[in-house]
Amino acid sequence: MKIKLVPAEPVDFAARGVVLLDPDVAVDPAGPEWFVRAARTFRENVRSREYPCHFGRQSLERRELMVTHAELADLRPLADALAFFLDNTPRVRGGRHVLSAFLRPSASTLSTGVGGPSHDDHDRAFWEVLQYLHDHDPEPWPEGFPMDTEDPSWEFCFNGEAMFVFGAAPTHGLRASRNLADCLVLLFQPRSVFFGIEGGTAAGIVARKRIRERLRAWDLAGPHPSMGNYGDPSNVEWRQYFIPDDDSDLHGECPFKAA
């Protein structure tokens, strides 16, 4: 396991657009009204005892869940915030440091503009964000992680770190576990979050069993067929990043291009 500690001096995350999400329902993060409203809804979902991913709830309760926001028309603040988050949070066993990015859509991302963004709009925006981050990555792609998205060991990398990223959209109607706010939310989970609970480990098997049991109670649809364990030869990681509401595939090949 790669251990990374943080500077001993206090870090001013807020000055770089990263805000610690307080589990207290009476405390809202500072920011524009649309972001405050979305962050409030997000917190209400994640803090629920029945929320399927208890690791997400742990992250909130431990004050290790951080949030930021950006406009899809200007993603530079998100790139800066994510790099700062990765540079100044630890990578230790049992750590649950996660950054959730709330994205306000721009008019150019909307297919019709009627009734708000469609699921395809959110899907397109999700991959646009990852592509932008890669194209403006301050660090080279880390060794040990393939750039081929069809490789079972592929994971999105930025600022020299690999992380699992998934998108949650208000158009996830049946898969309510991926409907966390009234805007697109990207959750960046450094792979250190999974230290000790990797697929195939005893703790990992128990954790995934518990999550899937809760998903059956929370969602109106079963787990998407693409959901699998990282590193499994039959698993394609990118297909788990932004999933449709039914059991179909949104793309024949990955929209993200690393080369």
N, C-alpha and C positions, 0 to 999 in steps of 0.2 A: 504494500500500500504506500502511495506517495503522500508523505506528510508535508503540509504547508501551513506555517503559522503566520500570524499577522503582526504588524508593527505594534510595539508596546504602547506607543502614544495613541490617544483617542483619535478616531478618524471621523472627519466631518462629511458623512455621506450625503446629507441634505444639500450641501453646497455643490455637489456633483449630480443632483437630480435623482438621488436614491433615498427612499424614505422607508424607515422601519415601520411595518404595519403593526400597530398596537392591537393586541387581542381585546382590549377594552372597547366595547361597542359604543362608548360615549366619546371616543377619541378618533377623529378623522384626520387623514393626512392632508397636508396643505397642497393646494393646486387648483386648477380650474374646476368649475362646478361639475362638468361631465365626468372628470376623473374621480373626484371625491364621491360622487354618486355610485360610480362603477366599483370603486374600491370598497365602499360600504357593503354593497351587495355581495361582492367577492368574499369579504370577511365573514358575512353571515352564513354563506354556504360552507366555507372551509372549517369554520369553528363548530359546526354541527357535529354532535357525537355520532351521527349516522353517516357522515360524509365518508365515501368509500376509501379514500386514501388517508389512512390515519397518520402517515408520515407527513402529509401536508398539514394536518391539524397540529401535529407535534411541532412543525416548523413555526407555525403561528404562535402556539402557546409558549415556545422557548424564545420568542422574539428573534427568530432567525429568518423570518419571511420578510423580504424587502420588496418594495414596489417602485415603479417608475412609470412615466407616461411619455408619449410622443405622438406627433402627427405623422401620418403616412407620407405627407408631402415633404417632410423634413426629418429624416431618420438619424442625422448626425448626433443629436442629443442622446438617442438610445445607444448608439455605438459607444459613446463616451461613458455613459452610465454603466453599461455592461462591463466594459474594460475595468472601470474603477471598482465595481462590485467584485470581479474576479481577482483583482490585485489585492483587495483588502478584506477578504473573508477567508477563514481557515479551511483546510481540507484535512479533516481528521475523522477517524472512525466514530460513527454516531452523530456526526454533524448533519444538520438539515438546512444549511443555508441555500435559499432559493431566491431568484429574482423573478418577479412577475411584472411583465411589461404590458401596459394598457395602451391600445392603439386606437386613435381616433381616425376614422376613414376620411380620405379626401375624395372630392367629386370624381376624380379620374379613375377611382377603383370601382365605382358603382356601375353595374350593368344597365340598370334602368332608372334608378333613383326613386322608384315607386315602392313604398313600404319598407324602406331601409335596405341595407346591403343583403344580398342573397348569400346562400352558403358558398356558392362558387366565388362570389366577391371576397368573402373572408378567406377562402382557400388561396385565392390569387394573392391577396395581401400578405398572408402568412409566408408564402414562399418568396414574395418580393422582399420582405424584411430579412429573411435568412440570406438571400442573395446579396442584398446591400451590405449586411454585416461582413460577409465573406469578402466582398469586393473592396471593403474598406478596413480589413483586418490589420491591426498594427503589428501583428506577429505572424511568422510563417506557420503553416500547418504543422502540428506537432508530430514528431516521429512516433511510430507505433500505431498510428491510426490511418488506415487506408483512405484515399480520396475517392475511391470507387464506391458509389452509393449502394451498389448491389452486393458488396462484400458484407458478410455478417458482422464484421468487426467495425464497420463504418459508424461514425457518430459525428454529429455536427461539432465543429471546432472553431473557436474564436479566442483571440488573445493567448494562444498557446495552450488552451484547455479544451478537453472534450466534454460535451454535456448533452443530456437528453432534453429535447425541446418539444413541448406539445402545445397545440393551439386549442383554446376553448372559445366557442362562439355562441352568440344568442340564437343562432339558427340550429344548434344541436337541440332538437326538440325531444327525441326519444332517448338520446344519450345525455341525460341531464347532468351527469358527472363532468361533462365537458361544456356545460352552459353555466358559467360562473359570474357573468356580468352582462350588461347591455351593450358591450363592445367586444371586439376581438382582444383576447388576452393570450400572451405568449409566456409560458413558464420555462425558465432556464434552470435546469437542474444539473450542476456539475456531477460528474460520475462518482465523486466522493460520497454523494448522498447515498449511493448504493453499496458502499463498502460493508462487507459482512452479510449482505442480504442479496448477493448476486443470484441469478437463476441457477438452480441446481444445488445450492447450499441448503442445509437444513433450515436455517432461519429464513432464507429467501423463499423456500417452498411454503412455509407456514404463512409468511407475510402475504404472498400472492394468493394463497387460498382464502385468506381472510378478506383481502381486497375484492376478490371475485364474488365472494358471498355477499358482500355489501353492495357491489354493483348490481347484483340481481334484484336487490330490494330498492335501490335508488333509481336505476335506469328502467326505461320501458322497452329497451332492446338489449339483447345479450351482447357480450364482448365482441368487438369486431373481429372477423377472421384473421386480420393481419396482426393482431396483438400476440406478442411472443416474448421470448427471453433474449436479452442482448448476448451475442456471441453464439447462439444456437445456429448451426449450419443451415437450418431451414428458415431462419428469421431474416427479414429485411427491415432494418430499423426505421428507415425514413417513412415507411407506410404507416407507422404508428403515430407520426408527428401530427398530422391533421387528417382526421378520419371523417368519412361521410356519416350521415345519420342512419343509413341503411347498411347492408353488408356488401355493397359494391366497392369498386376501387375508383378513385377520382382520376387517377393517372396511370397510363401504361408504363411510363418511366418517370424517374424523379425529376421534378421541375428545377431542383437545385443543381447547379453546375460548379464543381470545385476546381476544374482545370482552367 
